[in-house]
Amino acid sequence: MSSECEVNYVCSCGKSMPLIYLFFCKYCVTLRCPRCLSHEVDSYYCPHCLENIPSTDAKSTKNRCLSCLECPNCTNFLQVRSAQVPTVRRDGGGKLKGFGSFKKVYYQQCSFCFWTTRDINQPDRESTSGPWVDTPPEDAWMSSVINYWRHLMQKEKVEMEKRKRQRRGSLLGSLGISDKLLPFSKLRGTFSMNLAGSGQFDENIVKSFVKVEASEETEPADESLYTAPGEAYDYATIPSRINQPCDSVYKSTDLKARCTHLMVKRSQRCRECEHNLSKPEFNPASIKFKIHQIALRFVPRFHIVKKVEITDDAFTKVQLSLTNPAEHNLPVQLVPIPEGHPVLKTLTGEVVLPGKEIVLAARDDTTQFDPENQSSEFDDDPEVVISRRLNKVTFTVKVKKMEGSEGPVRIGFVLRYKYKNLTPSIRPEEPKEAEEVLVEPVLTIVL
Amino acid sequence: MNYDSLKIARGAVVCAEADLRGDVTVGTNTIIHPKVRIFAYGGPIVIGEGCLIEEQTVIINRGDLSDEELGKFLKETETRPPQARSGKNAPLRALQAQCSYVCGKAVGEAQNIGNYNFFEVGSHVQAMKIGSNNVFESKCKLGRKLTVGDGCVVSVFCALEKEDHLGDRTVVYGPNNQRRKQQDKPMPQTQQLEFLAKVLPNFHNLKKSNVAASPEPKG
């Protein structure tokens, strides 16, 4: 299969892409591209330690795995390394007295770009347990701010409710008994106050709020930036700066190891019929799927056997191979694209399709390694069908470049075949003949 | 000047299956695994002490060899077993038959490789000057015009063909040969060196050492 030639299938929405990216909805009996599907998050997991993380935990840690770190330079995983370091004995004045026995220290290292925590002058640790990343000091400030505004919000809500009640007037009020004296209203009041106090905030922090005023004058840049010769290695790269927006990283010593971002296992469903087309397994270490209706399993796949030069003088024979995904013999027919299809505008080649049906042999996984000669079983036109092997057929089509077209030759046709839904029915007492539905995906082939 | 003078210092472990041709000098505590090809074609090669040269490494002092000739030479020598050294002077004609391309010059430019370098499996080294404490990971390729400082790391499959100098403690990594500087030099592989020095002689025949002290780098 040549990697330069492309076989694209046109999805029901009009977008065309190779078959490997498409799904097949067997309820709508049509191809679906990733854009025709809606996504749902199934579960979160860490790509390094492959641990499943419940969604509440993920939310509280902002979608980060607390036990794994990623390199700020290349975003690969950091691994703990140990080193033997001699203990240093110092006397009272801080002077170096001598070296003691060796002790083990730990630091983090990236195995891809060899970045270590020592590069940012982070001291080595003596134990592997405990968090490697300190919570930034701004976190406490930020949560105080958020809680303060929440408190204000609750206060406002309570006041509004009070005003509403006062406007409506109360029966008891007209009797002369104040709202506050009644037991229920007291409880009501305390309830809402409790809700407001759910987050603690420091009054001092709130008092330190300063209104920020914009000014035209800015701090002048450091003089050394203009005079000192800078080395490229001293400054952090742009991708690593973008990864750490909170810290305004400038030099490479400002980079910090971050907790690994969690990945998501998602299930996809068809937007039209709302059936699930892709549902992965729960276990993060597993790459299997519970439901996996990829187009490769339902739609015959074309390959271009050999790349040939196509001219606009005469028809050239191009060999294509077709693989049958179904476990029964599949007769297929290639027909031209109907008039008015938008794909017709992009075609730059004319194609003469084989008029007759081609029968594809069934896919049989048991005979994968000992192919028998099957060509005698099928009545093949020797001009069209060249060879057969298991469930694959190689045949020829004649292609000619359209006059006045430039660039790669693009031909298009429709593959017509019948799809049988062979999943067993729920009620075994009603054996139904499996319905055959006509499927006609449109293909474009770039030669 | 003896073309085929192999000087192995005492303490070096050089397997007999390693193919060393030409004027090659190996320092103490260096370990050369079998199936290593060290060809001093364009001039002598001096390898420092404590180096660890793993299997299928090619260290070649290329001289004036063109790319095609080099490719042909390497392909020929890939599977051909090295000739057993008789120790004393092999006749020059026999030598010419072994090493089918013979350097026309009496003395060529020396290729100096420093101490405590680690050449992982399959690395291809043509660089003329290499410092100490470097790590060259598997299948990396260093071109002839490259010079390497101390403490560098060239990552897996990185090819550095152009004329350049890798400063001290440079790390070359990634498919696009990205670079960065690291704080510490890579640690010398003392544990591996000790282990291999003990274990390799049990399983391989070794070439005998014929020089007492570690040699000085030439030129």
Interface residues (C-beta under 8 A of the other chain):
Chain A: N73 C74 A83 F112 C113 F114 W115 T116 R118 D119 E231 Y233 S252
Chain B: V153 S155 T170 V171 Y173 G174 Q178 R179 R180 K181 Q182 Q183 D184 P186 M187
